[in-house]
C-alpha cells in the first residue's frame, strides 16, 4: 500500500488517542521539545511550544498508522492502564 502524500500526512493527528504528551524547553537545542511517554524514541523540536506539541502528535499518528499497516505492536496509552 502506498503511503498518503506528504502534504496530507503533515495534517494527520489521532483524535482522542489517550497518549501522554509533554513539552519542555531544551536548553541544549534552544527550542521546545515535544515527547510522548508511550513512544520514548520519538521527539519533535520547534520554536514555539504549541508547534512542538502539534509536531510530536503528528509523528505519533504517522507511526501508529505505519505500525497498524505493517502488523507492528501499537503501545496502549498509559491512561488506559
C-alpha positions in Angstrom: 0.0 0.0 0.0 1.4 3.4 -1.0 1.6 5.9 1.9 -0.5 9.1 1.6 1.1 12.1 0.1 3.4 14.0 2.4 1.2 17.2 2.3 -1.8 15.2 3.7 0.4 13.3 6.2 1.5 16.6 7.8 -2.1 17.3 8.9 -2.6 13.8 10.5 -3.4 13.7 14.2 -5.1 10.9 16.1 -8.3 12.0 17.8 -8.7 11.0 21.4 -5.6 8.8 21.3 -5.1 8.9 25.0 -1.3 9.1 24.7 0.7 11.1 27.2 2.4 14.1 25.6 4.7 16.7 27.2 6.5 19.8 26.0 9.6 21.1 27.7 12.2 23.7 26.9 15.5 22.3 25.7 18.5 24.4 26.7 20.8 22.3 24.6 18.7 22.9 21.4 17.3 26.3 22.2 13.8 25.1 21.3 10.8 23.4 22.8 10.9 19.6 22.8 7.7 17.6 22.3 7.7 14.0 23.6 5.3 11.1 24.0 5.7 8.7 27.0 4.4 5.7 25.1 7.0 6.3 22.3 10.2 7.3 24.1 12.3 7.2 20.9 10.2 9.9 19.2 10.5 13.7 19.7 9.9 17.0 17.9 11.7 20.3 18.2 10.0 23.6 17.5 10.5 27.3 18.3 7.0 27.5 19.9 5.5 25.1 22.5 2.3 24.7 20.6 4.2 23.7 17.4 6.2 21.2 19.4 3.0 19.6 20.7 1.5 19.5 17.2 4.7 18.1 15.7 5.0 15.2 18.2 1.3 14.4 17.9 1.7 14.2 14.1 4.8 12.0 14.3 3.0 9.6 16.7 -0.1 9.5 14.4 2.1 8.6 11.5 4.0 5.9 13.5 0.7 4.4 14.7 -0.7 4.2 11.2 2.5 2.6 9.9 2.6 0.1 12.8 -1.0 -0.9 12.1 -0.4 -1.2 8.4 2.6 -3.4 8.9 1.3 -5.6 11.8 3.5 -3.9 14.4 2.7 -3.6 18.1 0.9 -0.3 18.9 1.5 0.6 22.5 -1.5 1.1 24.7 -1.9 4.6 26.1 -0.7 4.9 29.7 -4.2 6.4 30.5 -5.8 3.1 29.6 -3.7 1.1 32.1 
